[in-house]
Structures are given as structure tokens and as C-alpha cells.
Amino acid sequence: MPYPKDSPLKDKIIRKIVTAACYVEIAISAGGEWNTEKLEMMILGEDYKGYTGRYQRLFRGVVPNNQSVSYAKLRLQNKCDLQEWRDHPFWKLLSNRSLTHSDIETALMRVTSNVKHYVWMPYRKSENATSIHRIRPLPDRESIKKIAKYRNFDALLTLIAYAREGRDSGFLQEYGMTAGESLKIFPYAIARTPHLYVCWKPLAKRLNALIWNPKRNFDFDLKREFSLSQLNEEIEDLVDKAREKGACFPPNELMKRIG
């Protein structure tokens, strides 16, 4: 599948994270069916002619095309939105490429929970114009703390977006605060987002390389050292508690196979 020049899907690591998230979207939309063969049988129905491994290929980084996106949505009665996860602007925040202010704004405009009150601001071009929204500039310490309290995907996306903006613009204090808070809430956001949980380790490694490990170029203290083993312990404990409450997460056997 050809990708646009600036597509984050050109990056093998990001592509692995994205396609795993797409698989989770399909599995959850199918009622929590994680077996790839049973999932294929369920979705294809009478069209099933034998196992092809079409959903297993997602774990090899094969991105679903537009036809696959439409087909899954149709067969799963509009419950499955692969396009939302395949094309989410969050992935561009993980890119090693430099980002534009427009990239940051596009990601932040996807925030829909109460976090948006700290991100969006009303803007009216004229008295007769319809009110639209624009993105607030880099937040102050108090706003950053309030965003972090939500500890969900929106909060993580927001903090990472502002961290990249702060770093690239040279606002090191804001960069340090948003990067530090994003690391602190990472386990909680993952344990609330099955789509990210399935490939959280490569996600964490990429975030560490991009924003959590500033020692090479910047001088500030994140207050917490990056530790994959510590994150693993925290995330698994939080996910176990979420499962006990009925949340739908990939089984441990599947996580071991994905690696």
C-alpha cells in the first residue's frame, strides 16, 4: 500500500503499533473474539472459504486498505471503525520527522473528552461569523496538572503533542513539564485504551527516544526515570483490575505471541 510522503506509516515501528490497534478494534467490535481464524470466519460468514490469515497479517504490519476498512465496518454492523485507528493523527506525534504546528493542531483537535477544555478555545472571526475553535498555546503548570489528572488517551495525546511543540519551539520549561507528566500517566492511559495496550512496549520505547529521554540535548529532570520493567509491572496490574471490572483487553497468550 503506497503511503503519502509524510505518512507516519512509512515507519516500521509506527506501522506495527497502528496495525495492532486496528486488530484490537476489529476484535472488540466482534464481541471480544481474539482468535484470528474464528474472527475471520465470523466476519466473512458465508463468504468464508478457508483460513487466509488476513487478520493475522495485521501483526506483521500489513495496513488495512480502504476496501478492508469498509468491509469490516459493513460486516460488523458499523461498530468497527478501522479508519479512526489507521489514520489517527496521534501516530504522527510518534514520528522521528520534524512536525509542523499544523500537525500538532490536527492531533489536538481530535481530543473529545473533558481534556478539550484545556486545549480548545472559542474563536470568532467577526460578529456575523460562526464560532469555531482554535488550539490554546502551550499550557501553564496548573493546566498541565489538570490535563494529567484525566489519565486517559486524550490526556496522553495532549501532553505528548505539547511536549513536542515545546521541544521544537525551544520552550524547555513547558517541554519538561508536559514530557514528565506524560510519562507519569502513561500506565493509566494504556490501561484504559486496549488499542494501545496491545503494542505498548514499542510505543513506550519510541516515546522514550522522542521525549522522555532529553539528556542528550536538554537539561531538565523528568522526576521519574524511564524503566520498561517498572512500566510493565504497573500496566499489568492496572489491566488486571480493568479486566476484573469487565473491560475487554487482549488475553495474555495473544500478547506473548505479538511480543
Secondary structure, DSSP 8 states (H G I E B T S, - for coil): ----TT-GGGSHHHHHHHHHHHHHHHHHHTTS---HHHHHHHHHGGG--S---TTGGGGGT----HHHHHHHHHHTTT---HHHHHT-GGGGGG-SS---HHHHHHHHTT--SGGGGGTEEEE-SSTTS--EEEE--S--HHHHHHHHTT-SHHHHHHHHHHHHHHHHHT-HHHHHHHHHHHHHHHHHHHTT-HHHHTTHHHHHHHHIIIII-GGGT-----SS---HHHHHHHHHHHHHHHHHTT-----HHHHHHH-
